[in-house]
Every structure is written in C-alpha cells, then in structure tokens.
Amino acid sequence: MSEADTTTPKETGEVEAIDAEIEAMKRRVAEMEEEAKKINMMQNQLEKDLTSVSETKEEVDARSVYVGNVDYESVPEELQKHFESCGTINRVTILTDRFGGPKGYAYVEFLEKEAVDEAVKLDGSTFHDRPLKVNPKRTNVPGVSMNPRGAFRGRPRGRGFRARGRGGFRGRGRPEYHPY
C-alpha cells in the first residue's frame, strides 16, 4: 500500500469535521438565498402598491376642484350646498393654517369626473358676498416647481459683492452710523 491510501484516524476526523462545516455553510447560503428571494418579492409588491396609490391620487385629483377666495367664516356644509348642483360630492376640505384658522381656499372632491366641468362653470359665482375662483385641481408632481429653485437666496460669496450702504469704504470724513 502506498502512503496516500493510508490515513490515520486523526486525519479522517479532521476531514469529516471540514465536510460537516462545508455542509453547514451550504445550508446557510441556501437559507440566505431563499430570504433574498422573499425580500425581493416583498419589495416588488411594495413598489406595485406605491404606484397604485399614486394612480389613485391622480384619479382623485382629476375628480376634484380648487376653490379660491373662500370666506373665512364659511363651513364645509355651506360649500357642499353651493356645489351640490354639479354632482355628488365625496368630500369638502377647507384648508387651515397651523393655528387652525382657515387659509381662504378649499378643495371639493366629486364622485364623477364630469362634475368637475360643471363645477368650473361656477367660477366667478358669489359665495358669502365674495367671487369664488374655481379651477380643476392640479396633481402635485414632486420636483416640479413654479418658482426657480436656483434663484438668488441671500448674500453671494466671493468678490464683487456690493454692500449697498452697509460698511465698506465711505471716503474721508467722519464715519456715519447705519443701523440697517
């Protein structure tokens, strides 16, 4: 017999221990792969749910109108009565500031999209002795803004900034006091 064929019991025990360790690692890898599949499935389901929520939001916005110049003393029931000739109303929301006072505009959500066209015809109608502004509600798209985000905000840095009368060189003579 050659030396390769003869293994000692100590070497055989080490090989079996290594084999058992490799099998345990393979089982853990399989468990991790299974868990990764479950996570991917959950993530895909969540993305589907989010897109369906945004679609329903757009659909609700398509059935809603913006009502501006609303009297501060008015209540949702009065606005509902004013717009009930247009169609079935789901909800009337008068927006408020952080102190609970009305902001002066509202949203009216209808059951059908056709009611929005009827409601827009009430643009300029009088409500509590004030002319209402009625427009279809716009869907807010994140990242799209009417004001320029890169516009000048505050004091520019670097050279060439003019102090507009605050500090700087004033020539000869007595310094003047400019608090603002």
NORJOJO-V943779 format. One record per helix or strand. SS is the DSSP state (~ for helix, > for strand). FROM is the first residue (numbers start at 1). TO is the last residue. Records with the same first field share a line. If there is no record, write none. Layout:
SS->FROM-TO, FROM-TO
This chain:
~->9-62, 76-83, 114-120
>->64-68, 89-96, 102-110, 126-127, 130-131, 133-136
